[in-house]
Amino acid sequence: MMKKREPISKIMTRDVIALTLDDSLFDAERLFKKHHIRHIPVVDDDRIIGMLSLTDLLRISFVDSYSDAESIDTAMALV
């Protein structure tokens, strides 16, 4: 059980795995699987500019699996 007053420094991840804007979705998928993680920060130099979640990646993969004839809005409504 986590104590509510536990400092973040005691529970945070220190060796952060990150992506850059030049990395591919394949790179992201590989990191999610290899490290059994659900979120990866996206960095530009030493600045965090975003966060990619496993759910984001799965959503993109799901939409890509639909044919071009189907609407992305329809596919997203199903997610």
C-alpha positions in Angstrom: 0.0 0.0 0.0 1.3 3.4 -0.9 1.6 6.0 1.8 -0.1 9.3 0.8 2.8 11.3 2.1 5.5 9.3 0.4 7.8 11.7 -1.6 7.6 11.2 -5.3 11.4 10.8 -5.3 10.9 7.5 -3.5 8.6 5.9 -6.2 9.5 7.6 -9.5 11.4 5.9 -12.3 15.0 7.1 -12.5 16.2 5.5 -15.7 13.6 7.0 -18.0 13.1 5.4 -21.4 12.2 8.1 -24.0 11.4 8.5 -27.6 12.3 11.4 -30.0 10.3 12.9 -32.8 12.4 10.9 -35.2 11.6 7.5 -33.7 9.0 5.3 -35.5 5.9 3.7 -34.1 7.7 0.4 -34.5 10.4 1.7 -32.2 7.8 2.7 -29.6 6.1 -0.7 -29.8 9.4 -2.4 -29.3 10.1 -0.3 -26.2 6.6 -0.9 -24.7 7.1 -4.7 -25.1 10.7 -4.9 -24.1 10.3 -2.9 -20.8 6.7 -3.8 -20.0 5.7 -0.1 -19.7 2.5 1.8 -20.7 3.8 5.3 -21.1 6.9 6.8 -22.9 7.8 10.5 -22.8 8.7 12.1 -26.1 11.7 14.4 -25.9 13.3 17.1 -28.0 16.9 17.5 -26.7 16.4 17.5 -22.9 12.8 18.8 -22.9 9.7 16.6 -22.7 7.3 17.6 -25.4 4.7 14.9 -25.1 3.8 11.5 -23.8 2.9 8.4 -25.9 0.8 5.8 -24.2 0.3 2.2 -25.1 -3.4 3.0 -25.6 -2.4 5.7 -28.1 -0.3 3.2 -30.1 -3.1 0.6 -30.0 -5.6 3.1 -31.1 -3.4 4.1 -34.1 -2.9 0.4 -35.0 -6.6 -0.3 -34.7 -7.5 2.6 -37.0 -4.8 1.6 -39.5 -6.4 -1.8 -39.7 -9.6 -0.4 -41.3 -9.9 0.0 -45.0 -9.6 3.4 -46.6 -13.4 3.2 -47.4 -14.3 3.4 -43.7 -14.3 6.6 -41.8 -11.7 7.1 -39.1 -14.4 8.7 -37.0 -16.4 5.5 -37.2 -13.3 3.5 -36.2 -12.5 5.8 -33.3 -16.0 5.6 -32.0 -15.5 1.8 -31.6 -12.3 2.1 -29.6 
